[in-house]
């Protein structure tokens, strides 16, 4: 099992952006030195809690100050970008990373961003644009024939080649044929993860999905792979989780109940998810009342916390329950108790992971 990090990020509205970016950067620099395998950075335009609209810029800065950690967009919402421009940004950052870049993609899910770019979730225009955008990006990388490319959402003209002055569409990614592609899944029987299975991409399961939902995620991955006559690989599957490790279970519990995890769930996730009818992904019983989904329930059913032996047992139980997966992604927060978080991640990496493997 590999070890990674998923940073949405999470900062309360009104936070100082300069300071939050600095804090998020410092976290990943620390994890690189600790030996984490990868980290993913989210993209949002209108989500004030998740205040990074350009993860590629954030990541390109980190590539210059880290040594080995792979960094990915978590995710680039293709609905937010002109595909020709995005194809070139991704190719450039892949070269700058020398192969450490992971390209997370998606169709967008935050209501503010979808409205900003004029997409209707009910009719699925965001999913339609995502497919058309990705098809064009692949063509730009593989065989950018001159001509007009027109869609409901964009119109571009790839010019004829002029060898005398070096005029042509020329930039391709460093990794061949392109960086590893990751896609995130949230809901039960995720269609997105089915697509990941069909294309042998990297499936990422969200941090608050109950194990019952995670099992359906693998079903989707497996179904997509089989329909495409491919073999699904559990080592590609990433599962993200809230993880707190401490020398005492009491101290770990206190860090959750009195710290930023409770704040971020009570003030953001548990208010936001019902607006999308997505609270069911947290439930061990779909018939349970929404009001029963609170911090205590999450600690009992989803969060991973406690002493190193507690956390080892919970990770092994998760791995066994879903039939195995390849990478555990610890969730990022605005860790006010920085020394506690560093110790927690150090215990996870140096004491717990070797025993799992």
Secondary structure, DSSP 4 states (H G I P E B T S, - for coil): -EEEEEE-----TT--HHHHHHHHHHHHHHHHHHT--EEEE---SS-TTS--S-HHHHHHHHHHH-SS-EEEES-EEGGGS-HHHHHHHHHHHHHHHTS-EEEEEE----HHHHHHTT--TTTTHHHHHHHHHHHHHHHHHHH--SEEEE-SS-EEEEPPPBTTTTBS-----SSSSSSPEEEEE-STT-HHHHHHHHHT-EEEE-TT--HHHHHHHHHHHHHHHHHTT----GGG-EEEE-EEE-SSHHHHHHHHHSSHHHHHIIIIIHHHGGGGT-GGGG-SSTTS-GGG-SHHHHHHHT-EEESHHHHHHHHHHHHHHHT--SEEEEEP---SSHHHHHHHHHHIIIIIHHHH-
